[in-house]
């Protein structure tokens, strides 16, 4: 038995954030029906990386990861007869999840007030860049734009350089955790009261939680934090340092004087312990550039694995800067079965990142690969929604399922 077995999700989401929310529900047992369109394909279906570098609408790695364990249905929401299918879906479902620009679902007659009339107990999770209300709510955008609006880009880069774009849509990967927690709370609420409700999840507001100390610093001290590169105001040395080998690096962080003494012993420079340039944290911060040169003059002689072992043996925080290859061969991750292998009908065998946490009695599990576009349309219509074969074929011929 899985934790969310029996929970039924109607999934109107696309790109990253929404599909990631419903993925977490799917791997814990929820039945998730993913609604897609052939005329406006999910961008991550046609975004690299592709398996074996061969593009294809069913071969994208991101889509394969974000949609494991889901049922895939293709539906033309602009076709008048799609309404018949939608009504059955809403009556069947416990939860509707969507992440379109606010107003989109209302244009289809699928806003929360519309859904309540069809299924009074429905729970609706709506997530967008800026929430459903407010003067800027209807501005469209994606996570790569939003990280700048939130303020992350202002903090990313070197002190003497411009803001840097983040390599990942950070808001898209942190907000889903709030979404899953909110949905689980809503399911408990409905179990106790018999009532549904609407959840408004702003990606901006969720992501701002991770800048709380900096916002508090400005509010209290009127201090504007800026780009610091690899520097940290309360640690030194603190950074990534070049190691032996091609593009090999390690990260070292020294917070306390005790760690500083251990660090100096590891690198064979006990003379630095009482050196007036580095004796205290404040002195190390004042002379940080010179200290970093000393650190890297030592690290360049060893592999990152050797450095990590030496430092950690002396209780100095240190780790290697991992590549994708390092992660896939990490013995800890292998022991924890972090990677799940599934056989996709077009991609073939592919590894997926597995559970983000372990429930001892109801562990998550990947059972089915991400659906090909429209793969389960007939099954959903005839087996779950109880359309007759005649009704299904009529709609299919009329273009309801594109």
N, C-alpha and C positions, 0 to 999 in steps of 0.2 A: 504494500500500500504506500502510495506517495502522499506527501503532505497536502497537495492541492488537487488530488484526484476528485473528479466530479464537478470541479469549477469550470464553467464554460465561458470562453473569451471570444468576442467578435473583434478582430484586429484590423483596424483601418489605417495602421501606421505605415510609415515608410522611412527611408534613409537609415539613420543609426539609432537615435534615442528611443523612439517608440518601439521598433523591433527588438531592441535590447531589453526593454521592460517585459515584453511578452515572452521573450526567450526565457527569462528567469522563471516566469510562471509555467512555461511549457516543460522545462526540465524537471520541475517539481510536481508534474502530474496533471496540470490544467490542460483541457482540450482547447487548443487555440486554432481558430479558423482565420487565416490571413487573406484579406480581400485585396486583390490587385487588379490592375488594368493593363491590357495589352497596348492601348493607345497612348498611355502615359506611364511608361515603365519606371519602377523604382530605380533611382540613379545608381544605387549600389549593385543592381543587377548588371550594370554596364560599366562598372568601374574596376580597374585593376587593383590588386593582382589577380591574374587568372591562372588556373591550374595549367602547368606546362606552357605558360605564356600564350595560350590559345584563347582568344576572345570568344565570348558566347553568352547569350542571355541567361543561361543556366550554369555558367562556369566561373562566376565571380567569387573570390574567396570571402569577401566581406559578407555577401548575402548568405553564403553557405554557413558562416559562423553565427550570424544574428538570427537565423530562422530555423534552427534545428528543432525537431519534434513538432513542427507545425503542419497543419493541413493547408494547402494552397488552393485558392479559388479565384478565377478570373471573372469579373463582373463589370458590365458597362453601366455605371451609375447614372448616365445621362439617358439611358433607354427607359421609356415609360414602364415597361413590364418588369424592370429590375426591382420596382417597388414591391411586387409580390414576394420576391426572394428576400428582400430586406426585412419585410414585416415578419417573415418566418424566422429569420436570423435573430432579430431583436427579441422575439418571443422565446426563442430557444436559449438565448444567452443570459449569463449572470452579469457580465461586465462588457462594456464597450470601451475600447481604447483608441484614441485618435491623436495625431500630432500635426494637423494641417494648420495653415494660417487661420486665425479666428474668423468666423463667418462662413467658412467653406462648408461645414456640415449643415449649417442652417439653410444654405442654398439648395441642398439636397433633401431638405425636410428631415434632417437627422440631428438637430440640436437636442439638448437635454430635455427641454419641455416637450418636444415631439416624441422622444423615446419613452418618456414617462407615460404618455397616453397609450403606448403599445404594450409596455411592460412596466407597471408601477414600481417593481422592485429592482429595476435595472440600476447598476452602478456605472457611472461614466467617468473615465479618467481622460482629461483633456490637458495635453501638454504642448506648450508653444514657447517661442523665445521670451515673450514678455507677459504672458498670462492672457486671460480672456477679456479683461477690462482695462481701462486707462487710455490716455490720449495717444499712446504709441502702440497699443496692443496689436493692431492690424498690420503693422509693418512686417513684411515677410523677411525671411533670412534663414541662414543655416549656422551651425555651431562654429564654423571657421570665422564667420563674421562676428558672432556673439562674443567670443573670447576677448575681442578688442573692446567691444562695448562694455563688458563687465569690468575691464581694467587689467586683465592678465597680461596683455601685450605691453602695457606700460611698464610692467615689472620684469619683462623678459628681454635679456640682452646685456650688453656690457655698459658700464657707467658712462663711457665716452661715445657711445653709439646710439642709434635710433631704436625705437621699439621693434621687437622681432615677432613675426607671426609664429604661433605655436605649430608644431608639426602634427598636432592632433586636435580635433574639435573637442576640447577638454570638457565643455559643458555637456556634450552628448554622452560622455562616459561616466560622469559623476551623478548627473540628475536621475538616471534610472533607479538608483538605490532608493531615493526618496519616493519615487513612483511606486515601487514594489511595496515598500513599507506602508504607504498610504492606502494602497489597494487591500493589503491584508487587514489593516485596521477597519476599512470600510466593509469588508466581508464579515468581520466579527460583529460590527455594528448592525449589519442587516440580519445576522443570525439572531441577535438579541431583540431587535425591534421589528423585524419584518419589513423595514423600509430601505429603499435605495437612496442614493445621493450622488452629487456631482463633485468631482475633485478637479481643482484648477491648479495645475503644476507649472509654475513659471521656471523656465530654465535659468533665467538670469538670477532670480531670487534664490534658487537652490545653489547655484554656483558661487554666489556672493558669500555663502557660509564659509567657504574656504579662504576668504580674504578677511575674515572677522578681525584678527589682531591688527591688521594694517588699517582697517576702517576705524577701529577703536582708537588707534594711535592718532589718527587725524582728528577724530571727534574730540578727544581729550587734550591732545598736545598741539593740535594744528600742524603736525609734522607730516609732510608728504613723502612717502616712501618712493624710491626710484629704483632704476635698474642697478643691480649689484654684481652681475656676472655670476661667478661661483662663490662669492663671498658671503659670510654669515656674520652678523654683528656679535654673536656670542660664542664663536668657535674659531680657533686658529691653531694649526693649519686646518683649512677647510677647502676642499676642491677635488678635482680629478687630475691625476698626474700620469704622465707618460711612462709606460713600462717597456720592458724588453719585448721585441716582436713588432710585427706590422700592425699599426693602429690598435695597440693594446694599452689599456688604461686601468687605473684603480682609483677608488674614491676613499679618501682619508678624512676623518673628522676628529678633532681633539677639543673637547669641551672643558675639561678640568685640569688642574695642575697635576693631579695624580696621573691622568692619561698622558699629559705632556712628558712626565718623567719616564713613563713606560715607552712612549714613542722614541725618546732620545736613546734609551737603552737598546731598542730594536735596531736603530740605524747606526749604532756604534758611536754616537756623539754625546756621551754623557757630559762633555764639557759645555754643551748648550743649556743644560738644566739650570745652571746658575748664571748663565750669560745675561748681563743686564738688558740686552736687546730683546730677550725672549722669556725672562723669568716669570712674568705674570701675563695673564690674558691681554690686559691693556697694552703691555709692551709688545706682545706678539702681534697685536692688531696694528700698532704703529709701524712695525717693521715687517709687515706681512709679505710684501713683494720679495724682499730679500730671503725671508723664510721659505717661500714657495720655491725659490731657486735651489735652496739647500735640499728641500724634500725631493724635487725631481732629479737632482744630481744623484740621489741614492736610488730612487725607484726605477730609473732607466736601466739599472743593472739586473733587475729581477722580473720574472713573469708576474702578472697580477695575482695569480693563484698563490705563488710563493709569498708575496707581500701580505695578502689577506691572512694566510695561515700564521705568519710571524706576528702580525699586528694583533690579531684576535687572541693569540696565545698570551699576549701581554695586556689583554683587556682594552685594547685601543680599537675603536670602531673603524672598520675598514671592509671594503668589498670590491669585487671586480666590476668593471663596466661591461655588462653582458651584451653579446650580440644575439641575434635570433638563433644562431647555431649553438651558442652556449646554453641558451634556455632549453632548447629541445633535448640537449644531452645532460641536463642537470640531474644528478642522482636523487636529490630531494624531491623534485617535481615528478620524477618517474615513480618513486616510492609512493607518492601521494596520488598517483593516477590522475594528474592534472590534465593530461591530453587524452581525449576520447577519439577513437578511430571509427569512422562510419564509411560505408560504401555508397557513394552517390551515383545515380543512374547515368549521369553524363560525365562527371568529374572523375569518378572512380574512387579509390580509397583516399580519404582525406582526414587529417587530424583536426580536432576542434579543441579549443580551450574548454575545460570541463567546469565543474561546480566552483563557485566562488567561496562556498562554505559547505560544511558537512553537517547534515542532520543524521544523528546516529541511528534512529529508528526508521526514518524515511529518507534515505539518501537520494539525491538527484541522479538522473540517468539520461543519457542520450540514446534514444531507441530508433529514431528515424532521421535521415538527412533532411536538409532544407528542401522544400518542394520545388520542382520545376514549375515554370509559369503555368498556372491553371491545372496543375497535375491532378488535383482531387475534386475538381468542380462537379463531375458526375456523381462521385461518391457522396459528397456533402449534400447535393440536391436530393438524391433519391434515397439515401440511407439515413441521413440526419434530419433533413427538412421534410422528408416524406412527400416529395413531388412524385407524381406518377411518371413512368417512362414516357408517356405521351406528352405530358406537360413539359418535361425536360427537353424532349426533342423539338417541340414547337418553339420553345424559347431559344434553344441553340440555333435553330434555323433562322430565327428572327434577329439574331445578333445580340441577345441579352448577355451572353457569356463571351462575346467578342471572339 
